[in-house]
Amino acid sequence: MKPEVSLRVGHPNWLRVWVGLLGLWATFSVLGTWFNYQALLVRGRPILWSQAIRMNVVAYGIWAMLLTPVVLFLCAKLPLARKELFKLVPAHVLAITGIVCVDVCIKTLLGGRVFPGAQSHPFVGQFHRYFFSEAEADIQIYLLIAVIGYVVAYYSELRRQERHAAELETNLIGAELQVLKTQLQPHFLFNTLHSVAALVRTNPRAAEKMVCSLGDLLRMTLAAEDMPKVTLRRELEFLQMYLDIQRVRFQDRLVTDIQVADEVLDAAVPYLLLQPLVENAIKYGVDRRPGAGKIEICIRRTDDNLRISVANDNGASDAVPEQARLGIGLENIRGRLRILYDSKGQLSVQELSDGRYQVEVRVPFEVKLAEANAGSASSALRPALEIGDLIDRD
């Protein structure tokens, strides 16, 4: 069931609406003065300009200063909603009757002092004459103001709902992005711990070094977990620490070639972008080869895009389908690219002509201030207590 929109919560600025209608009434008063003067002149019953001005200022002034606020007040208190119709219609019918009576009563009391040609009659008789001559115009004016009031309330509520929807969408995107980031961090941690476990018995000192490096790496990760984007320089620092851990495990088998132009170092990239790309290259390259394997990382700017490509030697004897190569890390990246860049962020996997595999990420080129991230990076690399110290104490 679709939620019913109530105009009560639109909260338009009714004072501003009334001030705007005052300008409308002032325009009507000027036009009415001119038309009344000319009409009576053509009929052979000319009046003074002062009389024409007084007559229209009073007639439109009653509506502008007294009756219009009443109508707007009713529009604010009686929302245009289906469930309120049983209250809405009778209330407005009573309000129309009361407003017509008030308008006619004021004009009857003023009589010939304001309206030229008005004859002197007893109050009841004069009220009766004015009532049937003014009622139709008053009803039309009332309905016009009510329509204006409800239109203003409707668009005020519409804008409120649009702002609310935008806030919900922003919060939803932030929550979805945070979920993806929290999914990626345990995945990265478990894989790294798996590498440590593989060295604990065969090379305890190397395992200890990996644990210390992992501690620094985790501190750097936690320092930036609230940032959806960081500078490429920061990502490269993080990647270098990750590669140091992997070099302890693979030693000379892991060969890397990183090509980055200086002009792109301050470009904004999604947080934890490079590490999953390189981890995927290691998994399907070096880890599956008996000998050395090379990983090439090339980051360059092409027009308004930043292209990040990671190519690795094929380590599998059989071809691995693209979907199987994606895994959690690359699927996570693809999801974050969709959230952060929509269709402008893309991830593709392809087999090169020389048998290597390449994963390429393309995002819009954006410059991010490096100072803030540099401060965060330095604080992240300032350990309160080295894990290595704990190991030595044991």
C-alpha positions as CSV (number, residue, x, y, z in Angstrom):
1,M,0.0,0.0,0.0
2,K,1.4,3.4,-0.9
3,P,1.7,5.8,2.0
4,E,-0.7,8.7,1.8
5,V,0.9,12.1,1.5
6,S,-0.3,14.6,4.1
7,L,0.3,18.2,3.6
8,R,0.3,18.9,7.4
9,V,4.1,18.2,7.6
10,G,5.0,20.4,4.6
11,H,5.5,23.4,6.8
12,P,5.5,26.1,4.1
13,N,6.3,29.6,5.1
14,W,2.8,31.0,5.3
15,L,3.9,34.5,6.1
16,R,5.9,34.6,2.9
17,V,2.8,33.3,1.0
18,W,0.7,36.1,2.6
19,V,3.3,38.7,1.7
20,G,3.3,37.5,-1.9
21,L,-0.5,37.7,-2.0
22,L,-0.4,41.2,-0.7
23,G,1.5,42.1,-3.8
24,L,-1.3,40.5,-5.9
25,W,-3.9,42.4,-4.0
26,A,-2.0,45.7,-4.5
27,T,-2.0,45.0,-8.2
28,F,-5.7,44.2,-8.3
29,S,-6.3,47.4,-6.3
30,V,-4.5,49.6,-8.9
31,L,-6.2,47.9,-11.8
32,G,-9.6,48.1,-10.1
33,T,-9.2,51.8,-9.5
34,W,-8.5,52.5,-13.1
35,F,-11.3,50.3,-14.5
36,N,-13.9,51.6,-12.0
37,Y,-13.0,55.2,-12.8
38,Q,-13.2,54.6,-16.6
39,A,-16.4,52.4,-16.3
40,L,-18.3,55.1,-14.4
41,L,-17.1,57.8,-16.6
42,V,-18.4,55.9,-19.7
43,R,-21.8,55.4,-18.0
44,G,-22.1,59.1,-17.4
45,R,-21.6,58.9,-13.7
46,P,-18.1,60.2,-13.2
47,I,-16.4,60.1,-9.8
48,L,-13.2,61.6,-8.5
49,W,-9.9,59.6,-8.6
50,S,-9.8,59.9,-4.8
51,Q,-13.2,58.1,-4.6
52,A,-12.1,55.4,-7.0
53,I,-8.9,54.8,-5.0
54,R,-10.7,54.7,-1.7
55,M,-13.3,52.3,-3.0
56,N,-10.8,49.8,-4.3
57,V,-8.3,50.1,-1.4
58,V,-11.1,49.3,1.0
59,A,-12.6,46.5,-1.0
60,Y,-9.3,44.7,-1.7
61,G,-7.8,45.7,1.6
62,I,-10.5,43.7,3.4
63,W,-9.4,40.6,1.6
64,A,-5.7,41.4,1.8
65,M,-5.4,42.3,5.4
66,L,-8.2,40.4,7.1
67,L,-9.7,37.5,5.0
68,T,-6.6,36.1,3.2
69,P,-4.8,35.2,6.5
70,V,-8.0,33.4,7.6
71,V,-8.1,31.3,4.4
72,L,-4.3,30.5,4.6
73,F,-4.7,29.5,8.3
74,L,-7.5,27.0,7.3
75,C,-5.3,25.6,4.6
76,A,-2.5,25.1,7.1
77,K,-4.8,23.4,9.7
78,L,-6.9,21.3,7.2
79,P,-4.5,19.2,5.1
80,L,-5.6,18.1,1.7
81,A,-5.7,14.4,2.4
82,R,-8.3,11.7,1.6
83,K,-8.9,10.8,5.2
84,E,-9.5,14.4,6.1
85,L,-12.2,15.0,3.5
86,F,-15.1,14.6,6.0
87,K,-13.6,17.5,8.0
88,L,-12.3,19.5,5.0
89,V,-15.4,20.1,3.0
90,P,-17.8,21.1,5.9
91,A,-15.1,23.3,7.4
92,H,-14.5,25.2,4.2
93,V,-18.2,25.5,3.5
94,L,-18.7,27.1,6.9
95,A,-15.6,29.3,6.4
96,I,-16.9,30.5,3.0
97,T,-20.2,31.4,4.6
98,G,-18.6,33.2,7.5
99,I,-16.1,35.1,5.3
100,V,-18.9,36.3,2.9
101,C,-20.9,37.5,5.9
102,V,-17.9,39.4,7.3
103,D,-17.1,41.0,4.0
104,V,-20.7,42.0,3.3
105,C,-21.1,43.3,6.9
106,I,-18.0,45.6,6.7
107,K,-19.2,47.0,3.3
108,T,-22.7,47.5,4.6
109,L,-21.4,49.5,7.6
110,L,-19.2,51.7,5.4
111,G,-21.9,52.2,2.8
112,G,-21.9,55.5,1.0
113,R,-18.8,56.9,2.9
114,V,-16.6,54.6,0.8
115,F,-18.7,53.3,-2.1
116,P,-20.1,56.1,-4.3
117,G,-23.8,55.9,-5.3
118,A,-24.7,53.6,-2.4
119,Q,-28.2,54.4,-1.1
120,S,-29.1,54.6,2.5
121,H,-31.2,51.7,3.6
122,P,-31.8,50.0,6.9
123,F,-28.9,47.7,7.9
124,V,-30.8,44.4,7.2
125,G,-32.0,45.5,3.8
126,Q,-28.6,46.9,2.8
127,F,-26.9,43.7,4.0
128,H,-29.4,41.6,2.0
129,R,-28.6,43.7,-1.2
130,Y,-24.8,43.4,-0.7
131,F,-24.9,39.7,0.2
132,F,-26.3,38.6,-3.1
133,S,-24.2,41.0,-5.1
134,E,-20.9,40.2,-3.4
135,A,-21.3,36.5,-2.5
136,E,-20.4,35.0,-5.9
137,A,-17.2,37.1,-6.2
138,D,-16.2,36.3,-2.6
139,I,-16.7,32.6,-3.1
140,Q,-14.5,32.7,-6.2
141,I,-11.8,34.7,-4.4
142,Y,-11.9,32.3,-1.4
143,L,-11.5,29.3,-3.7
144,L,-8.6,30.9,-5.6
145,I,-6.7,31.6,-2.4
146,A,-7.4,28.1,-1.1
147,V,-6.1,26.6,-4.3
148,I,-3.0,28.8,-4.0
149,G,-2.5,27.7,-0.4
150,Y,-2.9,24.0,-1.1
151,V,-0.6,24.2,-4.1
152,V,2.1,25.9,-2.0
153,A,1.6,23.2,0.7
154,Y,1.8,20.4,-1.9
155,Y,5.1,21.6,-3.4
156,S,6.5,22.3,0.1
157,E,5.7,18.7,1.1
158,L,7.1,17.5,-2.2
159,R,10.4,19.2,-1.7
160,R,10.5,17.9,1.9
161,Q,10.0,14.3,0.6
162,E,12.6,14.8,-2.1
163,R,15.1,16.0,0.5
164,H,14.2,13.1,2.8
165,A,14.5,10.6,-0.1
166,A,17.9,12.1,-1.0
167,E,19.0,11.7,2.6
168,L,17.8,8.2,2.7
169,E,19.6,7.4,-0.5
170,T,22.8,8.9,0.8
171,N,22.5,7.0,4.0
172,L,21.8,3.8,2.1
173,I,24.7,4.3,-0.2
174,G,27.0,5.0,2.8
175,A,25.7,1.9,4.6
176,E,26.1,-0.3,1.5
177,L,29.6,1.0,1.0
178,Q,30.5,0.4,4.7
179,V,29.2,-3.2,4.3
180,L,31.4,-3.8,1.3
181,K,34.4,-2.3,3.2
182,T,33.8,-4.4,6.3
183,Q,33.4,-7.5,4.0
184,L,36.8,-6.7,2.4
185,Q,38.8,-6.2,5.6
186,P,38.2,-9.7,7.1
187,H,38.8,-11.2,3.7
188,F,42.2,-9.4,3.4
189,L,43.1,-10.3,7.0
190,F,42.3,-14.0,6.8
191,N,44.3,-14.3,3.6
192,T,47.3,-12.6,5.1
193,L,47.1,-14.8,8.3
194,H,46.9,-17.8,6.0
195,S,50.2,-16.7,4.6
196,V,51.7,-16.3,8.1
197,A,50.5,-19.7,9.1
198,A,52.3,-21.2,6.1
199,L,55.6,-19.9,7.5
200,V,55.2,-20.4,11.2
201,R,56.9,-23.8,11.3
202,T,59.2,-23.6,8.3
203,N,60.5,-20.0,8.9
204,P,59.5,-18.6,12.3
205,R,61.5,-15.4,12.0
206,A,59.9,-14.7,8.6
207,A,56.5,-15.3,10.1
208,E,57.3,-12.9,13.0
209,K,58.3,-10.3,10.5
210,M,55.1,-10.8,8.6
211,V,53.0,-10.4,11.8
212,C,54.8,-7.1,12.6
213,S,54.2,-5.8,9.1
214,L,50.6,-7.0,9.3
215,G,50.1,-4.9,12.5
216,D,51.3,-1.8,10.8
217,L,49.1,-2.6,7.8
218,L,46.0,-3.0,10.0
219,R,46.7,0.2,11.8
220,M,46.8,2.0,8.4
221,T,43.7,0.2,7.3
222,L,41.7,1.3,10.4
223,A,42.9,4.9,10.2
224,A,41.2,5.2,6.8
225,E,38.1,3.0,7.2
226,D,35.8,6.0,7.4
227,M,37.0,7.5,4.1
228,P,35.4,6.2,0.9
229,K,38.3,7.7,-1.1
230,V,42.0,8.3,-0.5
231,T,44.8,9.6,-2.6
232,L,46.6,7.2,-4.9
233,R,49.8,8.0,-3.0
234,R,48.2,6.6,0.1
235,E,47.0,3.5,-1.7
236,L,50.6,2.9,-3.0
237,E,52.0,3.2,0.5
238,F,49.5,0.6,1.7
239,L,50.2,-1.6,-1.3
240,Q,53.9,-1.4,-0.7
241,M,53.4,-2.7,2.9
242,Y,51.2,-5.5,1.6
243,L,53.9,-6.4,-1.0
244,D,56.5,-6.5,1.8
245,I,54.5,-9.1,3.5
246,Q,54.1,-11.2,0.4
247,R,57.8,-10.9,-0.4
248,V,58.5,-12.6,2.9
249,R,56.4,-15.5,1.8
250,F,57.3,-15.8,-1.9
251,Q,60.8,-14.2,-1.7
252,D,62.4,-14.1,-5.1
253,R,59.5,-15.7,-6.8
254,L,57.5,-12.4,-6.6
255,V,58.6,-9.9,-9.1
256,T,56.8,-6.5,-9.3
257,D,57.0,-3.7,-11.8
258,I,55.1,-0.5,-10.7
259,Q,54.7,2.3,-13.3
260,V,53.0,5.4,-11.9
261,A,53.2,8.9,-13.3
262,D,53.8,11.7,-10.8
263,E,50.8,13.7,-12.0
264,V,48.4,11.0,-10.8
265,L,49.7,10.6,-7.2
266,D,47.2,13.0,-5.7
267,A,44.2,11.5,-7.7
268,A,41.4,10.2,-5.6
269,V,40.7,6.5,-5.7
270,P,38.5,4.1,-3.7
271,Y,39.9,3.1,-0.4
272,L,41.6,-0.4,-0.5
273,L,41.5,-0.6,-4.3
274,L,45.0,-1.7,-5.2
275,Q,45.5,-4.4,-2.6
276,P,42.7,-6.7,-3.8
277,L,43.8,-6.3,-7.4
278,V,47.4,-7.3,-6.6
279,E,46.1,-10.1,-4.2
280,N,44.1,-11.5,-7.1
281,A,47.1,-11.3,-9.4
282,I,49.2,-13.2,-6.8
283,K,46.5,-15.8,-6.3
284,Y,46.2,-16.7,-10.0
285,G,49.8,-16.0,-10.9
286,V,52.7,-16.4,-8.5
287,D,50.9,-18.7,-6.1
288,R,50.1,-21.2,-8.9
289,R,53.5,-21.1,-10.7
290,P,56.5,-23.3,-9.7
291,G,58.9,-20.5,-10.5
292,A,59.0,-16.7,-10.4
293,G,56.0,-14.7,-11.5
294,K,55.8,-11.1,-12.5
295,I,53.1,-8.6,-11.7
296,E,52.9,-5.4,-13.6
297,I,51.0,-2.4,-12.2
298,C,50.5,0.5,-14.5
299,I,48.6,3.6,-13.5
300,R,48.1,6.4,-15.9
301,R,45.7,9.2,-16.8
302,T,43.8,9.1,-20.2
303,D,41.7,12.2,-20.8
304,D,39.4,12.5,-17.8
305,N,39.9,9.0,-16.6
306,L,42.3,7.3,-14.3
307,R,43.3,3.8,-15.6
308,I,44.7,1.2,-13.2
309,S,45.8,-2.1,-14.8
310,V,47.3,-5.1,-13.0
311,A,48.7,-7.8,-15.2
312,N,50.1,-11.1,-14.0
313,D,51.7,-14.2,-15.6
314,N,49.2,-17.0,-15.9
315,G,49.9,-19.5,-13.2
316,A,47.2,-22.1,-14.1
317,S,47.6,-24.8,-16.6
318,D,44.0,-24.6,-17.5
319,A,42.1,-21.5,-18.4
320,V,40.2,-20.0,-15.5
321,P,36.8,-18.4,-16.4
322,E,36.5,-14.7,-15.8
323,Q,33.8,-15.1,-13.2
324,A,36.0,-17.5,-11.2
325,R,38.8,-15.0,-11.3
326,L,36.7,-12.2,-9.7
327,G,36.2,-13.7,-6.2
328,I,35.3,-11.7,-3.2
329,G,37.9,-9.0,-3.7
330,L,37.2,-8.0,-7.2
331,E,33.4,-8.4,-6.8
332,N,33.7,-6.1,-3.9
333,I,35.6,-3.5,-6.0
334,R,33.0,-3.7,-8.7
335,G,30.2,-3.1,-6.1
336,R,32.1,-0.1,-4.7
337,L,32.7,1.4,-8.1
338,R,29.0,1.2,-8.9
339,I,28.2,3.0,-5.7
340,L,30.9,5.7,-6.0
341,Y,30.8,6.3,-9.7
342,D,27.7,4.6,-11.2
343,S,28.5,3.7,-14.8
344,K,31.6,5.9,-14.9
345,G,33.5,3.3,-12.8
346,Q,34.4,0.1,-14.6
347,L,36.3,-3.1,-13.9
348,S,37.3,-5.5,-16.6
349,V,39.2,-8.8,-16.8
350,Q,40.9,-9.9,-20.1
351,E,43.6,-12.3,-21.4
352,L,46.4,-10.5,-23.2
353,S,48.0,-11.8,-26.4
354,D,51.1,-13.0,-24.5
355,G,49.1,-15.3,-22.3
356,R,49.0,-13.0,-19.3
357,Y,45.9,-11.9,-17.5
358,Q,45.0,-8.2,-16.8
359,V,42.5,-6.6,-14.6
360,E,41.8,-3.0,-15.4
361,V,39.9,-0.4,-13.3
362,R,38.8,2.9,-14.9
363,V,37.4,5.7,-12.7
364,P,37.0,9.5,-13.3
365,F,40.1,11.4,-12.6
366,E,39.6,13.5,-9.4
367,V,42.2,15.3,-7.4
368,K,42.2,14.8,-3.7
369,L,44.1,17.0,-1.2
370,A,47.1,14.9,-0.2
371,E,47.8,16.8,3.1
372,A,44.9,15.4,5.0
373,N,45.6,11.8,3.9
374,A,49.3,12.2,4.6
375,G,48.5,13.2,8.2
376,S,46.2,10.2,8.5
377,A,48.9,7.9,7.0
378,S,51.6,9.2,9.4
379,S,49.4,8.7,12.4
380,A,48.5,5.2,11.2
381,L,52.2,4.3,10.9
382,R,52.9,5.5,14.5
383,P,52.3,2.3,16.5
384,A,51.5,2.7,20.2
385,L,53.1,-0.7,20.9
386,E,54.9,-2.8,18.3
387,I,53.7,-6.3,17.9
388,G,57.3,-7.4,17.5
389,D,58.0,-6.1,21.0
390,L,55.3,-8.4,22.3
391,I,56.7,-11.3,20.5
392,D,60.3,-10.7,21.8
393,R,59.0,-10.4,25.4
394,D,57.3,-13.7,25.1
